[in-house]
Structure formats: C-alpha cells, structure tokens
C-alpha cells in the first residue's frame, strides 16, 4: 500500500527519474519553454520552482545546492544570471503549463511548460503587474507619503509672515543739481626781468649804516 505517497514515479526508478527531471530543468532554463506530457510537466514544475527561488540570492551555498539538483554548471550559471534577474520581484509561480491536446502515437496528453517572465506574447513585451498591496502596507505607504506635507506648509506660512513684517523701503528719486563754476580770480603776471624798486627811505638808511 502507498498511503500518503503522492510523488508521481513516472514509471521510472529513483535515479532515472531524478536524471530525467534534471535534464528537463536544464532544457527549460536554456530554451525558456519545452513541450512534454502533462504528467512530466507537473513533476517538473515542482522540481524547478524551488531552484528558481534559490537563485534569487546569489551565494556560494545556494549555487552548490542548485548544482546538486541540476548537475550542469552551464544551467546553474544561466539560472543565476539571466533567469534570476527576470524573476527577482516575483513571489512565486515562475512557470506556466499550457495544454496542447493529445499526441498522435499513444494519445498522451501533451503540454508546454514555460517560464512566465520570458513569454513576450502573453506579457506584451512588458512585465506582468504585481499583486496589490495589503491593507497594512497601504496604510504605511499613505502615512509616510502624507507626513512631509505639513513641513512644507509651515515653511510657506513662515515665509508669508516674514514678508508682512519686513517694511518696504522706497528709494527717493535722485535730483540732478547743475554744477556751479567757482569764479576764478585774475592774477596779474609780473615779468621775470623786472624787480620791484625799493623805496627811497630804505636806501638812505642803508647808506647811513
């Protein structure tokens, strides 16, 4: 009896099943979409999505854990570089399964499994919109956005008060006064050769001395 054992063995032994899922995961990371049966696609979805979650944090420990599952260093490099950059903001649900009808040979149900962020047809070349925030996150966002508003209003009020207090000084008009020319005194010029004559009284005093 297999009570509580919900793992789909896919008609394979453990080693064969793990190797097959590892190869399919590497193909999905490299080509971004593959076509397989619905049962294998569902098993691959459970196998690869935890590895994509590990790739969000690029550490040596996470790389070693992923390498233990994928067993391919090129697949690990592609996952941590290209895929992780695309799905960094997505909280989960990295893959999508699209049913494609039945196979002609054995009438098996076929499906295409792909990485959601790399489908340009569904996304229209844009990244899918994130889910709405919770009420707590919205309340925090609104409180943080409304907090700085009163500070700006206080600054405007202080500026208006300062403008009312400061008196406006009007400049007096400048009156141009005409320049007054000072009168110039006329000075008689004496010729350099002529010297003034001394009075007669002074000459007589010199002779007596």
C-alpha positions, 0 to 999 in steps of 0.5 A, a space after each residue: 500500500 502507498 498511503 500518503 505517497 503522492 510523488 508521481 514515479 513516472 514509471 521510472 526508478 529513483 535515479 532515472 527519474 531524478 536524471 530525467 527531471 534534471 535534464 528537463 530543468 536544464 532544457 527549460 532554463 536554456 530554451 525558456 519553454 519545452 513541450 512534454 506530457 502533462 504528467 512530466 510537466 507537473 513533476 517538473 514544475 515542482 522540481 524547478 520552482 524551488 531552484 528558481 527561488 534559490 537563485 534569487 540570492 546569489 551565494 556560494 551555498 545556494 549555487 552548490 545546492 542548485 548544482 546538486 539538483 541540476 548537475 550542469 554548471 552551464 544551467 546553474 550559471 544561466 539560472 543565476 544570471 539571466 533567469 534570476 534577474 527576470 524573476 527577482 520581484 516575483 513571489 512565486 509561480 515562475 512557470 506556466 503549463 499550457 495544454 496542447 491536446 493529445 499526441 498522435 502515437 499513444 494519445 498522451 496528453 501533451 503540454 508546454 511548460 514555460 517560464 512566465 517572465 520570458 513569454 513576450 506574447 502573453 506579457 506584451 513585451 512588458 512585465 506582468 503587474 504585481 499583486 496589490 498591496 495589503 491593507 497594512 502596507 497601504 496604510 504605511 505607504 499613505 502615512 509616510 507619503 502624507 507626513 512631509 506635507 505639513 513641513 512644507 506648509 509651515 515653511 510657506 506660512 513662515 515665509 508669508 509672515 516674514 514678508 508682512 513684517 519686513 517694511 518696504 523701503 522706497 528709494 527717493 528719486 535722485 535730483 540732478 543739481 547743475 554744477 556751479 563754476 567757482 569764479 576764478 580770480 585774475 592774477 596779474 603776471 609780473 615779468 621775470 626781468 623786472 624787480 620791484 624798486 625799493 623805496 627811497 627811505 630804505 636806501 638812505 638808511 642803508 647808506 647811513 649804516 
